[in-house]
């Protein structure tokens, strides 16, 4: 991966993290105020779900930043990379669960059933993204195994020569 690509990705991640902090600290209190006429349990549920969902995005962004650092150093193909990939899988899975929880909270209210269905569909898509990351984790494991195998064969060949 080129240095320019890594730099651009880091800029995007930094902007996304900064924006998410603004949303959590400025926008979510405004959302709380806008929901003043709603039932207290609904206000709490909606705001907590939104803040936690943004947190899952932040966790994923930080892990991707760490993986980009490993790519830049050429150390992505090591067992310690799994820690970040596993956290991303957990964060995306939690994100899917939070989106589904949002649909459950909105379903008994005045929200149109189609909107609730769309939110459920978004939860399903997020679950699919988590599964894609699981597949990518398996590919990373396979690449690490191949790298170790190649290193062993090079060492053996070096001994023969």
Protein Blocks (a to p, Z undefined) as FASTA:
>chain_A
ZZklmmmmmmmmmmmmmmmmmmmmmmmmmmmmmmmmpcfklmmmmmmmmmmmmmmmmmmm
mmmmmmmmmmmnopmmcfklmmmmmmmmmmmmmmmmmmmmmmmmmmmmmbdfklmmmmmm
mmmmmmmmmmmmmmmmmmmmmmmmmmmmmmmmmmmmmmmZZ
